[in-house]
Amino acid sequence: MSNSIYPWQESSWQQLQTLRQRMPHAILFHGAAGIGKADFIEQFAQGLLCEDVRPDGHACGACASCGWFSQQNHPDYRRIRPEAMEDEPAAEGEEGEGEVKKAAKSKTPSKEIKIEQIRSLADFMNISTHRQGLRVVVLYPAEALNMPASNALLKTLEEPPPGTVFLLASNSLDRLLPTILSRCRKFALPMPNHAEALAWLKAQGVADADSWLREQGGAPLAALEQAESGSREDLETLLQLLAHPSVEGALKVADKLQKVPLGGPSSWLQRWLYDVFSYKLAGNIRYYPRYQKELASLADKIHVSRLLAAIKGANERRATADHPLSPKLFLEEMLLEYANCCS
Ligand SMILES: [Zn+2]
């Protein structure tokens, strides 16, 4: 792990260091998706555990604690996230998490944080820490906690074990239990401004960085992920159809994109419809400015009530995109509905 934070997080980092004098037992970091919250809190966790922390709060990167941390086997550190986010589920979890991992292996990795994962913290919190230091739990995204897991976590937060710090991150506070919110110190992490995010994205070697960034609403890590997933051509295929809708075209594109993970096309359509809507209402385009001409003509043509119905439909469809019965059918329905809405 690199020993740095993102350029747009510098002032947040400094602000956070002032909390170290009297560490809250739980901090909830919040902000838009794709701005680097998880990396930020992992950096902070490493700094809290480091045996030779630098004056600016960054970990030294050289002590035993930093060594364990970078190997993901620090005895006083646990990271809790949905199984779907683990790159190498088999390599981790030698201590205590083994059973959870084994059970999950045979199925599709879960996108939820489950109660077993929270329960596995009980043993961890009962043994004494290495050199009487802090114990750190990082958990994200907090909205992935299912209801039983939320309740289990709440119990822990209500009676915090001494010397333990919980660092949570969330993309949407309104999806968390109010009782969890009230037990955490909230800490907002900023969205970088466009120039800052663009400079960073270009430095990562992303071609066409400006388009990627706009399409991800300005969130640089989300833009990087999209750019690296190689879906540029698929996106263009879809946008061409959205710009020039037809029934025949809808069926062709559905056929062409059926192998693409559906989260992509369904969120691209969502954003496209938002752009049409926002252009109609306020003359603004957020995601696809290079399609201004087409967006303007659609905004002119589609009645606002049909547009709202299409947005509602797209939002509902996005929610089921991870588990379609048939990808091709899913796309056909989605695109035919859109073509009808525009006719
Ligand atoms: Zn260190």
Residues whose N, C-alpha, C, O or C-beta is under 5 A from the ligand:
A	BS01	ZN	C50 E51 D52 A59 C60 G61 A62 C63 C66
